[in-house]
Amino acid sequence: MTPKAMRTLGTIMLIVGICMAVPGIIGLVTSDDFDIKEIFVLFYLFGTLIGLGSIPLLIVSGIKIRNAENKTAREEIYGYCPKCGNPRRREDTFCSNCGTQLPY
């Protein structure tokens, strides 16, 4: 599953969880009938579980997307820093990792 698909699924799960939990809370507070309260409790519990289940998806997708954005593409690598070995691009004059001035 791609990180963007994970983020989309996590967001949908979070929205569905909130849409289920909020009416459950409102029903629990406003209802006097015990039989109806059981239904609202189920709404609240399932909404909370779905919402909490979305958190790992959102965290993992965010980490994967951030890592993909920070990596230098292989086509862009021009050489490596002589001091720390970090990949560099042709236009870099200083190492992005250690700050050493790079030779051309």
N, C-alpha and C positions, 0 to 999 in steps of 0.2 A: 504494500500500500504506500503510495507516495505521501510525502509530508503534507502537501496541500490537501489531498483527499482526507488525511487524518484530521487536519485542522477543520475542514468543512464538517466532517462527521462529528467531531467533538463539539463544534458550535451548535449544530442541530440538536445533539443530545442535551446540551446545556439549556437551550431554549425550550425543548420539550419538557425537561425536568422542572424548569421554573413554571411553565404553563400548567403542569400537573400539581406542583407543590403549593402554589399560591391559592388556588381554589380550595385545596384541602385544608389549609390553615384558616381561610375565611369561613369555610363550612363548619370547622370544629368550634370556632369562636361563636358563631351566630346560631347554630342549630341546637335545639333542645331535645330533639328526638334521638334516642340512643341508636336505633337501627340505621338512621341516615349518617350518624357520626362514624359508624364503622366504615362506610363507603369513603367518607372524607379522610379517615385515617389511612386507608389504602392508597388514595390519591396522593396524600402527603408522602407516605413511605416510598411508593414507586417513583414519584417525582424526585425525591431526594436521592434515591439510588441511581436513577438515570443521570441526574445532574452531577453527582459525585463520580460516576463512571466516565464522564467526559473529561475530567481534570487530567488524568494521565495521558489521554490522547492529545489534549491541547499542549501539555508540557513537552511531550516527546516530539510532536510536530514542530513546535517552536525551536527546539534544540536542533533538529535536523535541518530546518530551513536556515537557521542562523549559521550552522557549520557549512552548509553548501554555499552561502553567500560570502563567507570569509575565505574560502579556499581559492588559491590562485589556479586558474585553468592551466592545463599542461601546455597549451599553445602559447600562453603568455609568458611562460618561464624563459628568461633570457640567460640566466646563470644563477649562481648562488653566492651568498655573502661569504667572504674569505674568513671572517671571524667566527660566525655562529652557524653557517650553513643554511640559513633561511633562503627560500627561493626569492628571486627578484625578477622584475620586469625590466624591459629595455629603458624605460623612462625614469626609473628609480635612480636617484643620486645618493640616497642614504638608505641603509637597511631599515626596514619597517619593524624589525625585531629588536636589534641592539643599537641602532643609530649610527653605525660605522659608515664613513663615507666610502662609497663604492667606486672602484675603478671602472672606466669604460672599456 
